[in-house]
Amino acid sequence: MQKKNEMPTIIKNNYISIAKAIGIILMVIGHSGCPALMSNFIYLFHMPLFIACSGFFFKDTTESEQLRQFSIKRLNGLYFPYLKWSILFLLLHNLFYHLHIYEQPYHTNKFFWNLGKILFMTDFEILLRPFWFLKALLFSSIIVAGITFLKNKYQLNIRYIELLAITLFITFLFKLLNVHILILGDFSVISFSMTYFLSGLLIKKYEQKIPCNIYAIFIELSLLFLGSVFFPGIIDMRYTNKLNLFIYFPLSIIGIIFILSISKVIQKKCNYTFKKTLYFIGNNTMSILALNLLALRIGNFLKIEIYQLPIDKMSSHTIISEYNDYFWLLYMIIGISIPLLLNFLYKKLYQYLYN
C-alpha cells in the first residue's frame, strides 16, 4: 500500500508528461498574442516537441500484427478524437455564428462538404486549426512504423539516424517542388513530422549521453534566444521553406532537448503539488488543443466589454490584437484553465451518469 506522503510512481518518473504540459502551455501563450520575441522563441520548437515526445515511446515493429496493433492504437488515439471534436464543432458552427464567434454560417451544401473533408482529414474547423498536428502525427508515425517493419522483415542495414537524414532530405525535396498528395496534402509536413518522430526515438536512445545540467540548459537557452532574435519572423514547422529548413531543424532539436532537460529538473527538484499540476495538464493536452481557440473567444468578449469594441471583433483571427500589451496574460490563463475545467466537469458528469 502506498504511504500517505509517498509520490505515485507514475508521477515521479514521467517527466515526458511534464514536457508535454510545458509544450501545451507554450502553445496557448503563442496563440495569446504574446510579445514578438517570446512568440518567435515558442514557435521554434513547441509543436516538434509533441511529435518527439510521441516518438520517445516508439518500439521497433518486427511483425505484421504489431504494425496492425500500432496502427489501430494511432487511429484510436488521434483520428477518432479528431473526428469527435471536428464533428461537434461542425454541428455547433451555426450556433457559434449567432454568438458572433464565426463570421459566416454554413448552409446545407457547405455543411456536408465540410463533413466530407473532416472524414478524410483534408480540412479543419476554424477553431480547430491546431488539429493539423493530429493529422501529421497520425500519418508520420504509421509510416515510420511501416518502414521499421520492412527494415526488420528484410533485414535492411539502415540506422535510425540515417532514416532521419533521409526524411529530412525528403522534406527539403517536397518543399522545393511544392508537392501535394491526395488526402495527405502537403507531404513535406508529414515527412518533417517523421523526422521529429525519429528524433524523439533517438533522443530516448541516447539520453544518457545528452548533458542535463545548468550549464547545458543555459547554452541551449542562449542558442534559442539567438535564434528567436535572428530568425526571420515567426516560422513554425509547417511554414519552413527550402531556404530556412536547415536552420530551423537544429534549433528545434535544441528546443526539444531544452524542454526535456527542464522537465527532468522539475521532476527532481520541485514539490509534489507543482509536479502533479503539470502532470494533469500534460495528460489532458487533447482538451486544451481542441478548446483553447474557443476559450480565447471568451477573452475576446471580455476585451470587447472592457474597451467598448465592436461586437464583430469577437470573431477575430485567434485573438483581438488591440490593447494586448498585458491582456495576453489573461488570454493565456483563459486558454489553459477553461479547457481543463470543461474536461474536469465532463469527466465528473460521465462518472455520475455511468457509475
Disulfide bonds with the S-S distance in Angstrom:
none
